Amino acid sequence: MALYITDECINCDVCEPECPNEAISPGDEIYEIDPDRCTECVGHYDEPQCVEVCPVDCIPKDPNREESEAELMLKYEHLMAEA
């Protein structure tokens, strides 16, 4: 599953630099996560780094983007091949 940022986001700027896949960017009103780049940090870390640093706990899993750990790893490998 990709993660997403809810409207509880306070634009504190701590999540964006923590994302190893550069999936987080400023949106019109709050930060946004590109689901095509989000691997929940699979391949990089044991836990999603944005979730770890978020002070308001506004980054849940997106129920509309269910992905297994194997699918997230494939996405990670594809992103690393692009780099």
PyMOL Python script that loads the backbone (N, CA, C, O; Angstrom):
from pymol import cmd

cmd.read_pdbstr("""\
ATOM      1  N   MET A   1       0.827  -1.178   0.000  1.00  0.00           N
ATOM      2  CA  MET A   1       0.000   0.000   0.000  1.00  0.00           C
ATOM      3  C   MET A   1       0.872   1.242   0.000  1.00  0.00           C
ATOM      4  O   MET A   1       1.865   1.316   0.724  1.00  0.00           O
ATOM      5  N   ALA A   2       0.516   2.160  -0.769  1.00  0.00           N
ATOM      6  CA  ALA A   2       1.174   3.462  -0.691  1.00  0.00           C
ATOM      7  C   ALA A   2       0.593   4.190   0.516  1.00  0.00           C
ATOM      8  O   ALA A   2      -0.484   3.853   1.008  1.00  0.00           O
ATOM      9  N   LEU A   3       1.308   5.163   0.966  1.00  0.00           N
ATOM     10  CA  LEU A   3       0.836   6.002   2.053  1.00  0.00           C
ATOM     11  C   LEU A   3       0.218   7.261   1.463  1.00  0.00           C
ATOM     12  O   LEU A   3       0.430   7.563   0.289  1.00  0.00           O
ATOM     13  N   TYR A   4      -0.538   7.992   2.260  1.00  0.00           N
ATOM     14  CA  TYR A   4      -1.048   9.282   1.819  1.00  0.00           C
ATOM     15  C   TYR A   4      -1.083  10.228   3.018  1.00  0.00           C
ATOM     16  O   TYR A   4      -1.035   9.785   4.166  1.00  0.00           O
ATOM     17  N   ILE A   5      -1.164  11.495   2.756  1.00  0.00           N
ATOM     18  CA  ILE A   5      -1.171  12.503   3.806  1.00  0.00           C
ATOM     19  C   ILE A   5      -2.575  13.076   3.912  1.00  0.00           C
ATOM     20  O   ILE A   5      -3.155  13.521   2.922  1.00  0.00           O
ATOM     21  N   THR A   6      -3.109  13.059   5.121  1.00  0.00           N
ATOM     22  CA  THR A   6      -4.469  13.551   5.349  1.00  0.00           C
ATOM     23  C   THR A   6      -4.466  15.071   5.512  1.00  0.00           C
ATOM     24  O   THR A   6      -3.412  15.702   5.592  1.00  0.00           O
ATOM     25  N   ASP A   7      -5.654  15.634   5.558  1.00  0.00           N
ATOM     26  CA  ASP A   7      -5.770  17.085   5.705  1.00  0.00           C
ATOM     27  C   ASP A   7      -5.430  17.565   7.114  1.00  0.00           C
ATOM     28  O   ASP A   7      -5.537  18.758   7.399  1.00  0.00           O
ATOM     29  N   GLU A   8      -5.026  16.664   7.991  1.00  0.00           N
ATOM     30  CA  GLU A   8      -4.532  17.049   9.313  1.00  0.00           C
ATOM     31  C   GLU A   8      -3.087  17.545   9.244  1.00  0.00           C
ATOM     32  O   GLU A   8      -2.539  18.007  10.245  1.00  0.00           O
ATOM     33  N   CYS A   9      -2.474  17.451   8.071  1.00  0.00           N
ATOM     34  CA  CYS A   9      -1.088  17.897   7.862  1.00  0.00           C
ATOM     35  C   CYS A   9      -0.948  19.368   8.264  1.00  0.00           C
ATOM     36  O   CYS A   9      -1.784  20.204   7.919  1.00  0.00           O
ATOM     37  N   ILE A  10       0.129  19.664   9.000  1.00  0.00           N
ATOM     38  CA  ILE A  10       0.379  21.041   9.433  1.00  0.00           C
ATOM     39  C   ILE A  10       1.520  21.686   8.637  1.00  0.00           C
ATOM     40  O   ILE A  10       2.022  22.743   9.021  1.00  0.00           O
ATOM     41  N   ASN A  11       1.928  21.058   7.540  1.00  0.00           N
ATOM     42  CA  ASN A  11       2.998  21.592   6.681  1.00  0.00           C
ATOM     43  C   ASN A  11       4.271  21.910   7.471  1.00  0.00           C
ATOM     44  O   ASN A  11       4.864  22.977   7.315  1.00  0.00           O
ATOM     45  N   CYS A  12       4.670  20.976   8.307  1.00  0.00           N
ATOM     46  CA  CYS A  12       5.845  21.203   9.154  1.00  0.00           C
ATOM     47  C   CYS A  12       7.162  20.966   8.407  1.00  0.00           C
ATOM     48  O   CYS A  12       8.230  21.290   8.925  1.00  0.00           O
ATOM     49  N   ASP A  13       7.096  20.415   7.219  1.00  0.00           N
ATOM     50  CA  ASP A  13       8.267  20.206   6.357  1.00  0.00           C
ATOM     51  C   ASP A  13       9.210  19.083   6.794  1.00  0.00           C
ATOM     52  O   ASP A  13      10.290  18.958   6.217  1.00  0.00           O
ATOM     53  N   VAL A  14       8.856  18.270   7.773  1.00  0.00           N
ATOM     54  CA  VAL A  14       9.805  17.240   8.204  1.00  0.00           C
ATOM     55  C   VAL A  14       9.741  15.958   7.377  1.00  0.00           C
ATOM     56  O   VAL A  14      10.725  15.218   7.335  1.00  0.00           O
ATOM     57  N   CYS A  15       8.631  15.673   6.726  1.00  0.00           N
ATOM     58  CA  CYS A  15       8.501  14.411   5.991  1.00  0.00           C
ATOM     59  C   CYS A  15       9.242  14.412   4.654  1.00  0.00           C
ATOM     60  O   CYS A  15       9.870  13.418   4.291  1.00  0.00           O
ATOM     61  N   GLU A  16       9.171  15.497   3.939  1.00  0.00           N
ATOM     62  CA  GLU A  16       9.733  15.538   2.579  1.00  0.00           C
ATOM     63  C   GLU A  16      11.198  15.115   2.525  1.00  0.00           C
ATOM     64  O   GLU A  16      11.534  14.250   1.716  1.00  0.00           O
ATOM     65  N   PRO A  17      12.090  15.680   3.348  1.00  0.00           N
ATOM     66  CA  PRO A  17      13.497  15.278   3.239  1.00  0.00           C
ATOM     67  C   PRO A  17      13.774  13.857   3.722  1.00  0.00           C
ATOM     68  O   PRO A  17      14.835  13.307   3.427  1.00  0.00           O
ATOM     69  N   GLU A  18      12.844  13.254   4.458  1.00  0.00           N
ATOM     70  CA  GLU A  18      13.044  11.899   4.975  1.00  0.00           C
ATOM     71  C   GLU A  18      12.730  10.823   3.937  1.00  0.00           C
ATOM     72  O   GLU A  18      13.148   9.677   4.102  1.00  0.00           O
ATOM     73  N   CYS A  19      12.013  11.161   2.886  1.00  0.00           N
ATOM     74  CA  CYS A  19      11.579  10.168   1.900  1.00  0.00           C
ATOM     75  C   CYS A  19      12.727   9.783   0.965  1.00  0.00           C
ATOM     76  O   CYS A  19      13.207  10.625   0.206  1.00  0.00           O
ATOM     77  N   PRO A  20      13.171   8.534   1.010  1.00  0.00           N
ATOM     78  CA  PRO A  20      14.283   8.121   0.154  1.00  0.00           C
ATOM     79  C   PRO A  20      13.916   8.000  -1.326  1.00  0.00           C
ATOM     80  O   PRO A  20      14.800   7.939  -2.180  1.00  0.00           O
ATOM     81  N   ASN A  21      12.621   7.965  -1.629  1.00  0.00           N
ATOM     82  CA  ASN A  21      12.165   7.818  -3.010  1.00  0.00           C
ATOM     83  C   ASN A  21      11.700   9.128  -3.621  1.00  0.00           C
ATOM     84  O   ASN A  21      11.222   9.150  -4.756  1.00  0.00           O
ATOM     85  N   GLU A  22      11.834  10.216  -2.881  1.00  0.00           N
ATOM     86  CA  GLU A  22      11.375  11.524  -3.341  1.00  0.00           C
ATOM     87  C   GLU A  22       9.904  11.485  -3.758  1.00  0.00           C
ATOM     88  O   GLU A  22       9.507  12.086  -4.756  1.00  0.00           O
ATOM     89  N   ALA A  23       9.111  10.767  -2.971  1.00  0.00           N
ATOM     90  CA  ALA A  23       7.682  10.630  -3.260  1.00  0.00           C
ATOM     91  C   ALA A  23       6.859  11.747  -2.648  1.00  0.00           C
ATOM     92  O   ALA A  23       5.696  11.918  -3.013  1.00  0.00           O
ATOM     93  N   ILE A  24       7.427  12.510  -1.731  1.00  0.00           N
ATOM     94  CA  ILE A  24       6.682  13.548  -1.023  1.00  0.00           C
ATOM     95  C   ILE A  24       7.047  14.916  -1.581  1.00  0.00           C
ATOM     96  O   ILE A  24       8.219  15.247  -1.760  1.00  0.00           O
ATOM     97  N   SER A  25       6.013  15.698  -1.848  1.00  0.00           N
ATOM     98  CA  SER A  25       6.240  17.053  -2.356  1.00  0.00           C
ATOM     99  C   SER A  25       5.142  17.982  -1.842  1.00  0.00           C
ATOM    100  O   SER A  25       4.067  17.521  -1.459  1.00  0.00           O
ATOM    101  N   PRO A  26       5.411  19.287  -1.833  1.00  0.00           N
ATOM    102  CA  PRO A  26       4.374  20.229  -1.409  1.00  0.00           C
ATOM    103  C   PRO A  26       3.220  20.223  -2.409  1.00  0.00           C
ATOM    104  O   PRO A  26       3.430  20.279  -3.621  1.00  0.00           O
ATOM    105  N   GLY A  27       2.015  20.156  -1.888  1.00  0.00           N
ATOM    106  CA  GLY A  27       0.832  20.243  -2.734  1.00  0.00           C
ATOM    107  C   GLY A  27       0.269  21.648  -2.673  1.00  0.00           C
ATOM    108  O   GLY A  27       0.926  22.561  -2.172  1.00  0.00           O
ATOM    109  N   ASP A  28      -0.930  21.830  -3.173  1.00  0.00           N
ATOM    110  CA  ASP A  28      -1.566  23.148  -3.137  1.00  0.00           C
ATOM    111  C   ASP A  28      -1.792  23.627  -1.711  1.00  0.00           C
ATOM    112  O   ASP A  28      -1.585  24.801  -1.404  1.00  0.00           O
ATOM    113  N   GLU A  29      -2.223  22.710  -0.833  1.00  0.00           N
ATOM    114  CA  GLU A  29      -2.513  23.108   0.547  1.00  0.00           C
ATOM    115  C   GLU A  29      -1.679  22.342   1.567  1.00  0.00           C
ATOM    116  O   GLU A  29      -1.270  22.906   2.582  1.00  0.00           O
ATOM    117  N   ILE A  30      -1.425  21.062   1.308  1.00  0.00           N
ATOM    118  CA  ILE A  30      -0.641  20.229   2.211  1.00  0.00           C
ATOM    119  C   ILE A  30       0.334  19.391   1.389  1.00  0.00           C
ATOM    120  O   ILE A  30       0.254  19.352   0.161  1.00  0.00           O
ATOM    121  N   TYR A  31       1.240  18.733   2.072  1.00  0.00           N
ATOM    122  CA  TYR A  31       2.159  17.836   1.370  1.00  0.00           C
ATOM    123  C   TYR A  31       1.390  16.671   0.765  1.00  0.00           C
ATOM    124  O   TYR A  31       0.335  16.279   1.264  1.00  0.00           O
ATOM    125  N   GLU A  32       1.932  16.125  -0.317  1.00  0.00           N
ATOM    126  CA  GLU A  32       1.299  15.010  -1.018  1.00  0.00           C
ATOM    127  C   GLU A  32       2.320  13.909  -1.237  1.00  0.00           C
ATOM    128  O   GLU A  32       3.521  14.169  -1.310  1.00  0.00           O
ATOM    129  N   ILE A  33       1.838  12.676  -1.343  1.00  0.00           N
ATOM    130  CA  ILE A  33       2.689  11.528  -1.625  1.00  0.00           C
ATOM    131  C   ILE A  33       2.307  10.965  -2.984  1.00  0.00           C
ATOM    132  O   ILE A  33       1.139  10.665  -3.233  1.00  0.00           O
ATOM    133  N   ASP A  34       3.289  10.824  -3.859  1.00  0.00           N
ATOM    134  CA  ASP A  34       3.084  10.206  -5.171  1.00  0.00           C
ATOM    135  C   ASP A  34       3.024   8.691  -4.954  1.00  0.00           C
ATOM    136  O   ASP A  34       4.043   8.080  -4.633  1.00  0.00           O
ATOM    137  N   PRO A  35       1.855   8.081  -5.124  1.00  0.00           N
ATOM    138  CA  PRO A  35       1.739   6.645  -4.856  1.00  0.00           C
ATOM    139  C   PRO A  35       2.590   5.784  -5.786  1.00  0.00           C
ATOM    140  O   PRO A  35       2.907   4.643  -5.449  1.00  0.00           O
ATOM    141  N   ASP A  36       2.958   6.304  -6.931  1.00  0.00           N
ATOM    142  CA  ASP A  36       3.804   5.538  -7.846  1.00  0.00           C
ATOM    143  C   ASP A  36       5.260   5.503  -7.385  1.00  0.00           C
ATOM    144  O   ASP A  36       6.044   4.688  -7.870  1.00  0.00           O
ATOM    145  N   ARG A  37       5.623   6.378  -6.455  1.00  0.00           N
ATOM    146  CA  ARG A  37       6.989   6.419  -5.928  1.00  0.00           C
ATOM    147  C   ARG A  37       7.086   5.922  -4.488  1.00  0.00           C
ATOM    148  O   ARG A  37       8.182   5.656  -3.994  1.00  0.00           O
ATOM    149  N   CYS A  38       5.940   5.795  -3.812  1.00  0.00           N
ATOM    150  CA  CYS A  38       5.937   5.387  -2.406  1.00  0.00           C
ATOM    151  C   CYS A  38       6.055   3.872  -2.293  1.00  0.00           C
ATOM    152  O   CYS A  38       5.232   3.126  -2.823  1.00  0.00           O
ATOM    153  N   THR A  39       7.100   3.434  -1.591  1.00  0.00           N
ATOM    154  CA  THR A  39       7.283   2.012  -1.304  1.00  0.00           C
ATOM    155  C   THR A  39       7.164   1.733   0.189  1.00  0.00           C
ATOM    156  O   THR A  39       7.529   0.650   0.648  1.00  0.00           O
ATOM    157  N   GLU A  40       6.652   2.706   0.955  1.00  0.00           N
ATOM    158  CA  GLU A  40       6.602   2.612   2.406  1.00  0.00           C
ATOM    159  C   GLU A  40       7.998   2.347   2.961  1.00  0.00           C
ATOM    160  O   GLU A  40       8.156   1.733   4.016  1.00  0.00           O
ATOM    161  N   CYS A  41       8.988   2.813   2.244  1.00  0.00           N
ATOM    162  CA  CYS A  41      10.410   2.675   2.586  1.00  0.00           C
ATOM    163  C   CYS A  41      10.925   1.243   2.469  1.00  0.00           C
ATOM    164  O   CYS A  41      12.042   0.956   2.900  1.00  0.00           O
ATOM    165  N   VAL A  42      10.122   0.334   1.888  1.00  0.00           N
ATOM    166  CA  VAL A  42      10.615  -1.018   1.625  1.00  0.00           C
ATOM    167  C   VAL A  42      11.836  -0.894   0.720  1.00  0.00           C
ATOM    168  O   VAL A  42      11.818  -0.171  -0.276  1.00  0.00           O
ATOM    169  N   GLY A  43      12.880  -1.603   1.078  1.00  0.00           N
ATOM    170  CA  GLY A  43      14.126  -1.539   0.332  1.00  0.00           C
ATOM    171  C   GLY A  43      15.119  -0.558   0.933  1.00  0.00           C
ATOM    172  O   GLY A  43      16.318  -0.626   0.662  1.00  0.00           O
ATOM    173  N   HIS A  44      14.610   0.351   1.750  1.00  0.00           N
ATOM    174  CA  HIS A  44      15.464   1.354   2.396  1.00  0.00           C
ATOM    175  C   HIS A  44      15.504   1.181   3.915  1.00  0.00           C
ATOM    176  O   HIS A  44      16.580   1.117   4.509  1.00  0.00           O
ATOM    177  N   TYR A  45      14.335   1.107   4.533  1.00  0.00           N
ATOM    178  CA  TYR A  45      14.210   1.076   5.990  1.00  0.00           C
ATOM    179  C   TYR A  45      13.141   0.072   6.406  1.00  0.00           C
ATOM    180  O   TYR A  45      12.339  -0.376   5.587  1.00  0.00           O
ATOM    181  N   ASP A  46      13.142  -0.273   7.690  1.00  0.00           N
ATOM    182  CA  ASP A  46      12.135  -1.196   8.216  1.00  0.00           C
ATOM    183  C   ASP A  46      10.776  -0.528   8.396  1.00  0.00           C
ATOM    184  O   ASP A  46       9.742  -1.194   8.333  1.00  0.00           O
ATOM    185  N   GLU A  47      10.774   0.773   8.619  1.00  0.00           N
ATOM    186  CA  GLU A  47       9.538   1.521   8.841  1.00  0.00           C
ATOM    187  C   GLU A  47       9.506   2.742   7.924  1.00  0.00           C
ATOM    188  O   GLU A  47      10.556   3.299   7.605  1.00  0.00           O
ATOM    189  N   PRO A  48       8.316   3.164   7.496  1.00  0.00           N
ATOM    190  CA  PRO A  48       8.219   4.382   6.687  1.00  0.00           C
ATOM    191  C   PRO A  48       8.759   5.577   7.476  1.00  0.00           C
ATOM    192  O   PRO A  48       8.280   5.882   8.569  1.00  0.00           O
ATOM    193  N   GLN A  49       9.742   6.235   6.915  1.00  0.00           N
ATOM    194  CA  GLN A  49      10.403   7.333   7.614  1.00  0.00           C
ATOM    195  C   GLN A  49       9.500   8.536   7.802  1.00  0.00           C
ATOM    196  O   GLN A  49       9.605   9.224   8.818  1.00  0.00           O
ATOM    197  N   CYS A  50       8.622   8.809   6.862  1.00  0.00           N
ATOM    198  CA  CYS A  50       7.707   9.942   7.010  1.00  0.00           C
ATOM    199  C   CYS A  50       6.780   9.741   8.205  1.00  0.00           C
ATOM    200  O   CYS A  50       6.484  10.686   8.936  1.00  0.00           O
ATOM    201  N   VAL A  51       6.326   8.506   8.397  1.00  0.00           N
ATOM    202  CA  VAL A  51       5.443   8.194   9.522  1.00  0.00           C
ATOM    203  C   VAL A  51       6.208   8.367  10.835  1.00  0.00           C
ATOM    204  O   VAL A  51       5.664   8.865  11.821  1.00  0.00           O
ATOM    205  N   GLU A  52       7.465   7.954  10.834  1.00  0.00           N
ATOM    206  CA  GLU A  52       8.285   8.050  12.039  1.00  0.00           C
ATOM    207  C   GLU A  52       8.469   9.491  12.499  1.00  0.00           C
ATOM    208  O   GLU A  52       8.484   9.754  13.701  1.00  0.00           O
ATOM    209  N   VAL A  53       8.609  10.426  11.565  1.00  0.00           N
ATOM    210  CA  VAL A  53       8.897  11.819  11.947  1.00  0.00           C
ATOM    211  C   VAL A  53       7.668  12.713  12.017  1.00  0.00           C
ATOM    212  O   VAL A  53       7.761  13.829  12.527  1.00  0.00           O
ATOM    213  N   CYS A  54       6.538  12.269  11.531  1.00  0.00           N
ATOM    214  CA  CYS A  54       5.333  13.111  11.503  1.00  0.00           C
ATOM    215  C   CYS A  54       4.840  13.419  12.916  1.00  0.00           C
ATOM    216  O   CYS A  54       4.512  12.502  13.670  1.00  0.00           O
ATOM    217  N   PRO A  55       4.785  14.701  13.280  1.00  0.00           N
ATOM    218  CA  PRO A  55       4.361  15.052  14.637  1.00  0.00           C
ATOM    219  C   PRO A  55       2.854  14.981  14.873  1.00  0.00           C
ATOM    220  O   PRO A  55       2.410  15.011  16.021  1.00  0.00           O
ATOM    221  N   VAL A  56       2.065  14.888  13.812  1.00  0.00           N
ATOM    222  CA  VAL A  56       0.609  14.865  13.991  1.00  0.00           C
ATOM    223  C   VAL A  56      -0.041  13.558  13.526  1.00  0.00           C
ATOM    224  O   VAL A  56      -1.267  13.456  13.490  1.00  0.00           O
ATOM    225  N   ASP A  57       0.766  12.569  13.173  1.00  0.00           N
ATOM    226  CA  ASP A  57       0.255  11.247  12.812  1.00  0.00           C
ATOM    227  C   ASP A  57      -0.804  11.326  11.717  1.00  0.00           C
ATOM    228  O   ASP A  57      -1.915  10.819  11.873  1.00  0.00           O
ATOM    229  N   CYS A  58      -0.440  11.975  10.597  1.00  0.00           N
ATOM    230  CA  CYS A  58      -1.411  12.171   9.515  1.00  0.00           C
ATOM    231  C   CYS A  58      -1.019  11.424   8.234  1.00  0.00           C
ATOM    232  O   CYS A  58      -1.420  11.823   7.140  1.00  0.00           O
ATOM    233  N   ILE A  59      -0.229  10.331   8.365  1.00  0.00           N
ATOM    234  CA  ILE A  59       0.210   9.610   7.172  1.00  0.00           C
ATOM    235  C   ILE A  59      -0.159   8.127   7.308  1.00  0.00           C
ATOM    236  O   ILE A  59       0.682   7.312   7.689  1.00  0.00           O
ATOM    237  N   PRO A  60      -1.408   7.778   6.999  1.00  0.00           N
ATOM    238  CA  PRO A  60      -1.835   6.379   7.048  1.00  0.00           C
ATOM    239  C   PRO A  60      -1.589   5.670   5.708  1.00  0.00           C
ATOM    240  O   PRO A  60      -1.196   6.283   4.715  1.00  0.00           O
ATOM    241  N   LYS A  61      -1.834   4.368   5.722  1.00  0.00           N
ATOM    242  CA  LYS A  61      -1.794   3.587   4.488  1.00  0.00           C
ATOM    243  C   LYS A  61      -3.035   3.920   3.679  1.00  0.00           C
ATOM    244  O   LYS A  61      -4.114   4.133   4.233  1.00  0.00           O
ATOM    245  N   ASP A  62      -2.874   3.960   2.374  1.00  0.00           N
ATOM    246  CA  ASP A  62      -3.993   4.270   1.477  1.00  0.00           C
ATOM    247  C   ASP A  62      -4.765   2.982   1.183  1.00  0.00           C
ATOM    248  O   ASP A  62      -4.246   2.105   0.492  1.00  0.00           O
ATOM    249  N   PRO A  63      -5.986   2.853   1.692  1.00  0.00           N
ATOM    250  CA  PRO A  63      -6.749   1.623   1.464  1.00  0.00           C
ATOM    251  C   PRO A  63      -7.113   1.404   0.000  1.00  0.00           C
ATOM    252  O   PRO A  63      -7.494   0.297  -0.381  1.00  0.00           O
ATOM    253  N   ASN A  64      -7.003   2.430  -0.815  1.00  0.00           N
ATOM    254  CA  ASN A  64      -7.307   2.299  -2.243  1.00  0.00           C
ATOM    255  C   ASN A  64      -6.098   1.854  -3.056  1.00  0.00           C
ATOM    256  O   ASN A  64      -6.214   1.652  -4.264  1.00  0.00           O
ATOM    257  N   ARG A  65      -4.934   1.697  -2.416  1.00  0.00           N
ATOM    258  CA  ARG A  65      -3.702   1.316  -3.112  1.00  0.00           C
ATOM    259  C   ARG A  65      -3.044   0.143  -2.399  1.00  0.00           C
ATOM    260  O   ARG A  65      -1.896   0.246  -1.966  1.00  0.00           O
ATOM    261  N   GLU A  66      -3.754  -0.962  -2.274  1.00  0.00           N
ATOM    262  CA  GLU A  66      -3.205  -2.128  -1.579  1.00  0.00           C
ATOM    263  C   GLU A  66      -2.082  -2.746  -2.388  1.00  0.00           C
ATOM    264  O   GLU A  66      -2.245  -3.060  -3.567  1.00  0.00           O
ATOM    265  N   GLU A  67      -0.929  -2.917  -1.733  1.00  0.00           N
ATOM    266  CA  GLU A  67       0.232  -3.549  -2.351  1.00  0.00           C
ATOM    267  C   GLU A  67       0.903  -4.446  -1.309  1.00  0.00           C
ATOM    268  O   GLU A  67       1.032  -4.077  -0.142  1.00  0.00           O
ATOM    269  N   SER A  68       1.321  -5.612  -1.750  1.00  0.00           N
ATOM    270  CA  SER A  68       2.022  -6.515  -0.844  1.00  0.00           C
ATOM    271  C   SER A  68       3.465  -6.048  -0.678  1.00  0.00           C
ATOM    272  O   SER A  68       3.936  -5.184  -1.418  1.00  0.00           O
ATOM    273  N   GLU A  69       4.156  -6.621   0.289  1.00  0.00           N
ATOM    274  CA  GLU A  69       5.566  -6.286   0.484  1.00  0.00           C
ATOM    275  C   GLU A  69       6.369  -6.630  -0.771  1.00  0.00           C
ATOM    276  O   GLU A  69       7.294  -5.903  -1.134  1.00  0.00           O
ATOM    277  N   ALA A  70       6.016  -7.741  -1.436  1.00  0.00           N
ATOM    278  CA  ALA A  70       6.707  -8.125  -2.670  1.00  0.00           C
ATOM    279  C   ALA A  70       6.470  -7.090  -3.777  1.00  0.00           C
ATOM    280  O   ALA A  70       7.387  -6.764  -4.530  1.00  0.00           O
ATOM    281  N   GLU A  71       5.255  -6.585  -3.871  1.00  0.00           N
ATOM    282  CA  GLU A  71       4.956  -5.560  -4.876  1.00  0.00           C
ATOM    283  C   GLU A  71       5.703  -4.265  -4.569  1.00  0.00           C
ATOM    284  O   GLU A  71       6.201  -3.597  -5.476  1.00  0.00           O
ATOM    285  N   LEU A  72       5.779  -3.913  -3.276  1.00  0.00           N
ATOM    286  CA  LEU A  72       6.530  -2.718  -2.891  1.00  0.00           C
ATOM    287  C   LEU A  72       8.008  -2.880  -3.206  1.00  0.00           C
ATOM    288  O   LEU A  72       8.663  -1.920  -3.612  1.00  0.00           O
ATOM    289  N   MET A  73       8.547  -4.097  -3.022  1.00  0.00           N
ATOM    290  CA  MET A  73       9.951  -4.349  -3.337  1.00  0.00           C
ATOM    291  C   MET A  73      10.191  -4.237  -4.838  1.00  0.00           C
ATOM    292  O   MET A  73      11.222  -3.710  -5.256  1.00  0.00           O
ATOM    293  N   LEU A  74       9.271  -4.717  -5.646  1.00  0.00           N
ATOM    294  CA  LEU A  74       9.402  -4.584  -7.100  1.00  0.00           C
ATOM    295  C   LEU A  74       9.376  -3.110  -7.511  1.00  0.00           C
ATOM    296  O   LEU A  74      10.133  -2.687  -8.385  1.00  0.00           O
ATOM    297  N   LYS A  75       8.504  -2.339  -6.877  1.00  0.00           N
ATOM    298  CA  LYS A  75       8.446  -0.904  -7.155  1.00  0.00           C
ATOM    299  C   LYS A  75       9.772  -0.253  -6.771  1.00  0.00           C
ATOM    300  O   LYS A  75      10.300   0.574  -7.514  1.00  0.00           O
ATOM    301  N   TYR A  76      10.309  -0.628  -5.611  1.00  0.00           N
ATOM    302  CA  TYR A  76      11.616  -0.115  -5.154  1.00  0.00           C
ATOM    303  C   TYR A  76      12.709  -0.434  -6.180  1.00  0.00           C
ATOM    304  O   TYR A  76      13.498   0.437  -6.547  1.00  0.00           O
ATOM    305  N   GLU A  77      12.749  -1.688  -6.638  1.00  0.00           N
ATOM    306  CA  GLU A  77      13.769  -2.093  -7.610  1.00  0.00           C
ATOM    307  C   GLU A  77      13.633  -1.316  -8.907  1.00  0.00           C
ATOM    308  O   GLU A  77      14.640  -0.939  -9.506  1.00  0.00           O
ATOM    309  N   HIS A  78      12.421  -1.072  -9.347  1.00  0.00           N
ATOM    310  CA  HIS A  78      12.178  -0.278 -10.567  1.00  0.00           C
ATOM    311  C   HIS A  78      12.671   1.147 -10.376  1.00  0.00           C
ATOM    312  O   HIS A  78      13.317   1.706 -11.263  1.00  0.00           O
ATOM    313  N   LEU A  79      12.368   1.742  -9.215  1.00  0.00           N
ATOM    314  CA  LEU A  79      12.813   3.114  -8.947  1.00  0.00           C
ATOM    315  C   LEU A  79      14.330   3.199  -8.894  1.00  0.00           C
ATOM    316  O   LEU A  79      14.911   4.178  -9.360  1.00  0.00           O
ATOM    317  N   MET A  80      14.973   2.192  -8.334  1.00  0.00           N
ATOM    318  CA  MET A  80      16.435   2.204  -8.237  1.00  0.00           C
ATOM    319  C   MET A  80      17.078   2.025  -9.615  1.00  0.00           C
ATOM    320  O   MET A  80      18.166   2.544  -9.865  1.00  0.00           O
ATOM    321  N   ALA A  81      16.412   1.298 -10.498  1.00  0.00           N
ATOM    322  CA  ALA A  81      16.927   1.127 -11.868  1.00  0.00           C
ATOM    323  C   ALA A  81      16.851   2.436 -12.643  1.00  0.00           C
ATOM    324  O   ALA A  81      17.652   2.667 -13.548  1.00  0.00           O
ATOM    325  N   GLU A  82      15.885   3.302 -12.291  1.00  0.00           N
ATOM    326  CA  GLU A  82      15.756   4.610 -12.951  1.00  0.00           C
ATOM    327  C   GLU A  82      16.842   5.572 -12.535  1.00  0.00           C
ATOM    328  O   GLU A  82      17.220   6.466 -13.292  1.00  0.00           O
ATOM    329  N   ALA A  83      17.347   5.384 -11.317  1.00  0.00           N
ATOM    330  CA  ALA A  83      18.325   6.338 -10.741  1.00  0.00           C
ATOM    331  C   ALA A  83      19.681   6.265 -11.417  1.00  0.00           C
ATOM    332  O   ALA A  83      20.596   6.999 -11.046  1.00  0.00           O
TER     333      ALA A  83
END
""", "prot")
cmd.dss("prot")
cmd.show_as("cartoon", "prot")
cmd.util.cbc("prot")
cmd.orient("prot")
